[in-house]
Amino acid sequence: MNLNKLAFNNIRRRKLRSILTMLGIIIGVATIVVLVGTTAGATTALKDETNEYMYDIIISPSVSSGSYMMDPETVSQVYKLSNIYDIKETSTFQEYIGTEIVTVVGTQDWKSVEIKKGSPGVVVDQSIADKGYGIGSKITIKDQELTVTGIVDADSTPVYVDQSVAKKIVDGKVSAISAQTKGDPKTVAQDVRKQVEGITVETKSQKVAEVQEMTNKSLLFAGIIASIALLVGIISVINTMLISVMERTKELGILKAIGFTNWEIKGSVLFESGLLGFIGSVLGVILGVLGSIAVANMLEFTEYLPMMTPWWLIIGSIVGATLLCVLAGLYPAMRASKLNVVEALRNE
């Protein structure tokens, strides 16, 4: 008699209970794949976006300056520095448009602004356009009347204007300056801090490190939340295997009476619990991958789909869930192996 085959038969005999037990594993594993996968995809997208910024250092007002913008004199000092080049600036401020306060961003890089309709100049997002500010309409920003030239999809930045216009509106003030460096960015950053007062200088590597730390925390948080869902499934495996051992008391007694050892009985129960975990985790991974595809389409992350379904996540979810289910069956297996043959045979 093959005890592994007996474990298969036991799962088949109790189809509904086995399906409900595996359902907890399926939901837990699918949740892990979707949450961790989505976070991993978003992390990659954020890193790529940060790495694409063509600058070595970024200069902004220091907290001690008491202002969120650099005055024209400070900007002029930055432009006179000899160890930086390819300087780009942006002026960001807030303004009321109608009754709503919106963020206005000055840009010199219109290629990074995905204009859905129209052309660069004064570009509003769709939510602003829907309020009567379509292409060709007039919009007033800090008492200056501008003509809307384009529309972008709903965005975290409702209004883009050319940096020269934005800088003029705020009297020559600038929110941030990015630049390439002649030499090591860290060394240049230190020199810039010494030569210009009231500013903060960060290198690109520092920004990337900040993004990495933030995304690592997000990945950890997503993993913890998803693991809670899997834990519920593991508890259901323990419960199912305990009930199975109780129901099969006489059967297990017969097996011991005809010569099966405690280790063989224990191995059969562990195999059954591991099998539940394996089947449930495989189905959970399939469901999770389908969920990740749906999320990628909703977030327009399809190019990052391979990063959302990495091999380490898929294999790790299957192996991890299977091992946890084997461990969950350890206590029921020990109870089964310690059954007294005579008492087990008397059980009805």
N, C-alpha and C positions, 0 to 999 in steps of 0.2 A: 504493500500500500504506500503510495506517495503522499507524504504529508503536505507538500506544496500544492498538489492537485486537490487535496482535501480543503485547503484554504481557498482555492479558486471556487470550489463547489459551495463552500460556506457563504461566500460573497454572493454567488448566483442564487442560492436558496433564499436569501433575504435581500432581494433586489431593492425594495423601497427604502429599507433602513440604510443599505450601502450607498444608495444614491443621495439620500439626505445627508449622510456623513460626508461623502465626497463634495457635496454642495458647499459646505463650509470651507473646505480646502480650495475649491474652485474659486469662490468669491475672494478668499484671502490672497491667493496667488495672483488672480487677475487684478486686484487692487494694487498689489505691489508692482506688477509690471506697468500698469497705467500711470500710477503716481510717480514712481521712481523714474520710469522711462520718460515721462513728460518733463520732469524736473531736469533730467540729464540732457534732453533735447534743448530745453530753454537755456541751460547752462552753456552748451556748445554755441548756441546762437549768440548769446551775450558775449562770450569770449571772442567769437569771430568779429562781432561788431566793434568790440573794443580794440582788437588787433588791427582792424582796418583803418583806424584813425591815423592819418598821416602826420603825426607829430611826435616829437621826442619829449617835450615838456609842455605843461599847460600852466598859465599864470592867472591867478584870480586874487581878488581882495582878501586880505587876512581878516580873521574875526576881530582882531584888536583894532582894525581901522574903523570899525563902526559903520561900514557901508558895504552894500552888496555889489557896488560898481566902482571901478577905478576912474579917477578923475582924469581930464585931458593931460595934465602935467605928468602923471604917473605913466599914462599910455605913451607919451612922448619919450620918456626916459627908456621905456622898454624898446621902442623902435631904434634908439641910438646905440643899443648894445651890439657889440661886434661879434659875439660868439653865438648868435642865433640868426636864422634866416627862414625864408618861406613862412612869414608871419601871417596868421589868420586871426581875425577877431570876431567877437559876437557880442551884441548888446541885447539882453533879455530883461523884459519888464512886464508889468501887468497893467491892464487898462480896462475900463468899462466899455463894452459895446452893447448899447441898449441898457438893459438892467443887469446884464451878466458880466462878471469880471473874468477876463481871459488873459492868457499868456501870449505875449508878442515876442517873437524871436527874430533877430537880425541874422541873416546868413550870407556868406560869400560862396557857399557850395550848394548851388541849386540842383546839382546832380543827385545829392542825397535826399532831396525832397521829391517824393513820388507824386507828381502832379497828375491827377486823374483827368482834369479838363482845364483848358486854358494854357497860360504861359507864366513864367517867373515874373516877379514884381511885387505884387501884394496877393498872397495866396491864403485863403481861409479854408477851414475844414468843412465837411458836409453839414455838420450841425449848425454852423454859423450861416452857411449859404441858405439853409432851409428857413432861416428867420428873415429872409428878404435881402440878404447880401450876396446875390449872385454875381457872375462876371459882368463887369460894366457898371455895377452899382457903386455908390459912394460910401465910404466908411471913414469915420472920424476917429483918429487916434491922437490923444493929447492935443486937441484943438487943431490938428492938421488933417485936412481932407485928402483922402487917398482913393484911388480907383481900384477895385478888385479885378485882378487879372487871371486868377486861377483858383481851382478847388482841389483839395486833397480828400481822401477818405477820412472818416472819423479818426482823430489823432490826439495824442496827449498835448500837442501844441496846436491850438486853434488858429493862430495867425502867424504866417511867415512874411517878412518884408526884407527887401535888400538891406544889407548891413549899412550901406552908406546912408540910407533913409532912416533906419533905426538909430544910428549914431547921432544924426542931426536932431532927431526928435528929443533925445535925452541929453542934448547939449554936449556932445562929444564924449560921453561916458561909455565905458566898455565893461561888460561883465566878465569876460575871459579872453585870454589870448593864447593861442597854441602856436608852436614853432618847432622847426627842426634845429638841431644843435651842431655846432662845429666841435666835435670831440665827444667825450663821454657825457651822456645826459646828466648823470648824478653830479659830476664835477661842475658842469655848466649851471645846473640848478642851484648849487651852493653859491657860485659866483653871482648869479642873478639876485639871489636873496641879499647878498652883501651890498650890491650896487643900487638896488631899488627898495625903498622903504614901503611898508604897509601892504605887502603882497604875500601870497602863498604860492610856492612853486612845487608842482608834483611831476614826477616823471611818468612816462607811459607804463613802465614796469610796475610802479606803485599802484597805478589805476588797475592794471590787470590783476595784481595781487589782492586788491580790495574786492574786485569782482569774484575772484576765485574763493576768497573767504566767505563771501556772502552766499555764493551758490553752493558751497560745501555744506553750509548750515541748512540751506533749503533742502538739499538732498538728504541730509540726516533726518530732518523733521519729517519729510515725506516717507522715509523708510520706517520711522517709528510708528507713524499713523497707520501705514499699511500692515506692519507687523501685528498690530492689535487685532486687525481683521483676521489674520492668519491664526493667531492664538485662539480665537473662538473656534475655528475649525479643528485645531489640535485637541481642544477640550472635548469636542464631540467625538473624536476618534477614541479617546480614553473611555468615554461613556459607552460607546458602541462595543468596544472590545470587552469591557467588563460584563456587559449584558450578554454578549456572545459566549463568554466563558461560563457564566451562570446557566445559560440555556443548554449548553453542551456538556454539562457536568458528567452525565452518565456516559456520553460518547467518549469523553476524555478518559474516564475510568476504564472503559473497555480497551482503549488504545494502550493504556499503561499495563492492563492485565495481560495483554498478548505480547508484551515485551518492549514497547516503546519507552525510551528513557526520558527522564525529566528534561534533558537538553533538547531532545527532539520535539517534545511537546511545546517547550518554550519557543523553539525556532519556528514552529508552525504558526503560533500566534503572532510572533514578531513579523513573519513573512506576510501574514494577512494584513496587519496594520500598515506595513510598508507598502503593500500593493495598493491599499486604499489611498495612501498619500501620493504614490507615483501616478496612478490614473487621474486622481483629482488635480495634481499639479500640472500634468500635461494638458488636460482640458482647460485649466485656469490660465496657462500660458497662451494657449490658442485664443481664448476669450480676451486676454489682456492685450495681445498683439492687435486683434481686431479693434479693441477700444482705443489703442494708441493711434491706429490709422485714422479712426474717426476724429480723435482730438487733433491730430496733425492737420487734417483737412479743415477743421473749424478754425484753428489758429493760423492757418496758412504756413505750417511748418513742414510741409511735405519733403522739402529738401533735407530736413534734419531727421527724417524717419529712421534711417539706419542708426542714428545716435540714440533714438528713442527706444529702439529694440536691440540693444547690444547683446552679443552672444553671452557675455558674462552674467547679464541679468536673467536671460532665459535659462541657461544651464544652472546658474546659482539658485534660481527659484525652484526648479525641479528637484535638484539634489537636496537643497535645504529643507523643502517641504517633506520629501521622502524620509530623510533622516529624522526630522522632528516627529513624524508619525511613527517611525520605528521606536523612538524613545518613548512616545506616548503609549505604545503597546507594551512597554517593559513591565509595568506593574501588573496589568492583566495577565501577561505571560508567566510572571513569577507565581501568581495565584494558581494558574492552571497547572504548572509543574509541581506544585506542592499539594495537590489534591490527594487525599487518602483513597486508595483504590477501593477498599471495601465500602466506605461511605459514599463514594461516587457511584458505585454500582447499585447501591440502594436508593439513590436519588430518583424521584419520579418526575 
